[in-house]
Amino acid sequence: MSSSTPVITYFQLDFEGRAGAIYLLLSDAGVAYRRVDVPRSDWPTLQKQLIANDASPNGTLPIMELDGRTYVHQLPILRVLVRHLGKYGGNDEDEAYEIDSFADLVADYHSAWSRAHWSDDDSIKTYYRDESRPRLLAGIDRFLARRKGGPYLLGDTPSYADFMLLAVLLDDKPPALEGYPHLKAFSEAMRQRPGIVRYLTTRPAE
């Protein structure tokens, strides 16, 4: 990793959101970073500045500043960090593909959770609880089952997609993982990693 400190700008929230995986990955790697939590009231002004400065052409967060450059969007930021750190990205093209494929599935999980979380429509929340969440968790559990010796996607070493999954689980708080044994083992193992333990005990209170 370079000598400069990554600066992560995201909304001031009481949950992880799309920046959570970035915080988790950096914490697991033992990389110091600075977070800029933007209050919702400040967002319209900042959004205009980001677009005007071409820092975020479509005016979205999270953004990461590193080595004088600005990076936008969760997945590209995670992949930049993988290249800088030289880990969490797999050992060959096949593993890189598997990670990217899993990341897409986890992104679907996050989008489904986010839609239900922010909706005022009870039918959307009910559909997520009864249909979308069980289907997505089952798919994720099957994905994790493909690698013997787990508990992570690639076995005993986490990938950037594993941090994405943990962030969504922290936000979603599914009531029970007993029906998803591989996902349950994953969640327990991730929460025991020293960097993750430090993050979870020092992050801003919910």
N, C-alpha and C positions, 0 to 999 in steps of 0.2 A: 504494500500500500504506500502511496506517496506520503510525504511529510505533512501535507496540508490537512486540515481538519474538515471533514465533510459537514456542510451546513444543510440541514433538511428543513424546508419550509412547508408547513401543512396547517390545516385548520385546527383551532383549539377545540378539541372534542373530548368527551368522556369515554371514548372507546378507540380502538386501534385505527380503523379506517384503512385507506390504501397506503398510508405511510407505515403502518405497523410492521409489515414484513421487512421494511428497510431498517427500522430501529432494531428489530430482533436479529437480523443478519449481522449488523455491525456490532451489536452487543455480544453475540456469540463469538465473533471473530476477535473480540477484545479491542476494537477500534473506537477511539474516542470520537464523538461527533457533537455537533451543536444543533439543537432543535429550535426552530422559530415557530411558535404556535400563534396562528393568526386568529384573532377574535372575528366572529361573523360580521360584526359591525364594521370592521376595517376591510373586509374582503372586496366590496365593490371598487374601492379606490385602488387597492393593490392589484386587482385583476386588470384594470385599465393600464396600470404601470407596466405589468408583465407583458401585455400585448404591445404597448407602445415601444418598449425596450427590446422586443422580440425575444424575451427570455422564455416566454411560454406563448407561442403564437395563437393558440386557441384559448388561452387564459384559464388553465386548470392547474391544480395542485395534486400531488406533491411535486416539488422541484428540489434538485440537489445542486449545490455549488461545490465544485471540487477542482483544484488546480486552475482556477481562473475561468472555468467553463461552467455552464449551466445545463443541467440535464432535466428532462421533463418526463412524467408518467412513471407509474410504479414499475412495470416490467422492464422498460429500457434502463431505468436506474439500477434495478437489481442486477441486470446483465452487465452493466458497466462495472459494478462492484465486484462481480464474479471475475471479470478480466483483471481488475486492479489487484484483487486478493490472490488470484491464482487458485481458487477453490470454490466449492459449492456449485460447480458447473459440469461435473462429470469428468471422466477420464478419457472418453473417446466420443466419436460422433454418435454412436448408438445411444450412449448414456445421455448425451446432450439432447438428443431427440426425445428420449423418454422424459427428461425433466421438463422440456418445453411443452410436451403433450399434457403432462400432469398439471403444469402451471395453467394451461388453458381451462382444464376442468375445475381447478380451484378458483380461477377467475369467474367462472360461471356460478360457482357456489357463492362467492362474494356478491356478485350482482343480484342473485336471487334474494340473498339475505338483506342486502341494502334496500332493494325495492320494497320488501315487506316492512323493514324497519321504519322507513320514512313515510310509508303510506298511512292515510287515515281511513282506508277502505278495509273493513274487517274481513271481507271476502278474500282479499289479496293476502292478508295475514294468515287466514285459515288455510288457504290453498298452499301457502309456503309451508306451514306447519305439518299439514297432512299429506301433501303430495311432493312438493319440490324438495324439501329438506331430506326426507327419507330416501328419495331417488338419488340425490346427489351424494349423500353419505354412503349409500350402498355402492355407488360407482367408485368413490374414493377408496373405500375399504377393499374392493376388488383390485384396484390399482396397487395398493400397498401389499396385497397378498401375493403379487407376482414375484416379488423378491424374497427368497428364503433367507432367514437369518436376520431380517429387519433390524430395528423397527421403522427405519426411514425408507423413503422411496427406493434408494439405491442399496439398501442393506444397513450397514452400520455407520454410514457417513451421510449427514444431511446435505440437501441441495437447497438452492434458493427457493424452489417451489415448496419445500417443507416449511420454510419460514412463512410463506404465504398462507399455507394451510393453518398453521398455528395461530396466525393473526385472525383469521376468520373464525376459528373455534373460540378464541378469546372474546370475540364480539358476539357471536351467535349464542354461545353458551347452551348447546343442545342439552336437553334434560338428562339423557343417558346415552352412553356409548356401548352398553352391554351387548347390543345386537350387532356391533361392528368391532370384532375383536382386534383386528389389525389397526384400526383407527384408534381404539382405546390404548393399545400398546404404544402407538406413535405419540399420542398426547401425553401419556405418562413419561415417556423417555425424553421428549422435548423439554418438558417442564423441569426435568432434573439436570439439564445441562447448566454448568456453572454460569455462563454468560447470560442465559435466559433467566436463571434464578435471580441474578443481580438486577436484570432489567425489570422483572416483575415486582421486585421489592422496592424499586426506586423510581419507577415511572410516575407521572402525575396521577394523583388519586382520582378515582372515578366518582 
